[in-house]
Amino acid sequence: MSGTVYLSPPDIGPLEESYLIAALRSGWVAPVGPDLHAFELDIAERVGTGGAVAVNSGTAALHLALLGVGVGPGDVVIVPTLTFVATANAVRYVGARPVFVDCDPKNGNIDVDLAADLLRRLRADGKRVGAIIPVDMFGSCADYRALVPICVEAGVPLVEDAAEALGARHGGQSAGSFGRVGVLSFNGNKIMTTSGGGMLVSDDAALLARARHLATQAREPARHYEHRETGYNYRLSNLLAALGRAQLLRLDGMIARRRQLRDHYAKLFAPVPGVRLLGAEDTGSNCWLTVITVEQRRCGWRADDLAAFLAERDIETRPVWKPMHLQPMHAGAESLLTGAAERLFADGLTLPSGSALTEPQIARVFAAIDEFLSVRAGGPTA
C-alpha cells in the first residue's frame, strides 16, 4: 500500500511552480497585481463573459453575486436542496431566506419544472423571490435552455452557481455564463485550483464594479482610507492568481483526464445491474467527480458497502451532498420535494476522479472495485 488515494487532489506541476516564482520575483505579493488582473481577463475569455472579479472563495463570490442582483432582507431565494452548504449560507449572509427545491434524479441538477412550480407558488403567496440559484452539480450544467426563459418571464435574476463546473458546456455555451452573474470556485479539490479562491463572471459591468468595490473593504477613491459603507476583505491575492493562470492553461488536459477515468468507470460498472453513473449522458460535463448510484434491490449491495470496502484499502470515497432540507441548520425550512435528493444521498457514491491520480493509483482503485464486484456477484437480494 502506498498511501491514501484521494478523491480529487490538486493537480500541480512545474508550470504552476514557474508562474508562482515569477510572481514572487516580480514583487507583487499583495492582494492586487498584474497576475490578478490577467487572471480575471483569462477567465472571462474562457467563460465568454464581459468581465470577471477574482475573490478569495466561491462562497465570497456567491455573497457578492446576491448583493449585486439586489437580494436582501425579506426576500426568498430558490436554492436546490442538493448542494454544498455554501449556496444556502450565502443567502443567509444577505438576510434572505432559502427555499429549497428538489433535483432531477438523472443528474442531480435542479428540477426545472418543480422550480417553476415553486416560483409560481411563492409569488402567489406574495413573497418576493430575489433570485434563483441553480447549481451545476458535479461538473454538469443545469438545463438552462428551460430554466433561463422561466427566470426571464418572471423577472427573477438567475445566479448560476458553477463552482463545480468550470470548463463544462451546455448547448454550446460555457458554465458560468447563463445567468445575470455566475460564480466559480478554485478550492483545492476543484477541477483547477488556486488553493482557495473564487470568481464572479458576468456581462453586467456595473454589477462587477460593485462587487470589486465591496470586495476591497468598500474603500472610496481617496488618498486616505475613506469608507461610506460596510465592505469585505474578499480579494484574491496576486500570487494565487498566478497559480490560477497556470492551471487555466492546463484545464482542457485535466478535463480530458477526468473524462478518461469516468469512461473507465462506465465500462467497469456497465455489466452490473442496478448501478449507473450520475449524469453519464452529459457530453458537455467537465467530469469533476464521477458519482455512481446503487439500487440495492437489483445488485445486492449498497453504496456504503463499496465505500467501506474501498476505505479498508485506503481509497477515499464520499456520499453525495446531504440535502439542505435534512441539515439541522435548515430544519423546518420551506421546501418543495419529490424525494429525489434524499434517494441520491442514500444511494450515491463519489469515486476517485482527480486528474492528478497516478497510473498505479488508478490501477489500485479499479482492481479494488473489481475485487469487490467479484465478491458480491451473488445476485440481487430479496
Buried (B, 14 or more C-beta within 10 A) or exposed (E): EEEBBBBBBBBBEEBBEEBBEBBEEBEBEEBBBEBBEBBBEBBBEBBEBEBBBBBBBBBBBBBBBBBBBEBEEEBBBBBBBBBBBBBBBBBBBBEBBBBBBBBBBBBBBBBBEBBBEBBEEBBEEEBBBBBBBBBBBBBBBBBBEEBBEBBEEBEBBBBBBBBBBBBBBBEEBBBBBBBBBBBBBBBBBBBBBBBBBBBBBBBBEEBBEBBBBBBBBBBEEEEEEEEEEEBBEBBBBBBBBBBBBBBBBBBEEBBEBBBEBBBBBBEBBEEBEBBBBBBBEBEBBBBBBBBBBBBBEEBBBBBBBBBEBBEEBBBBBBBBBBBBBBBEEBEEBBBBBBEBBBBBBBBBBBBBBBBBBEEEBBEBBBEBBEEBBEEBEEEEEE
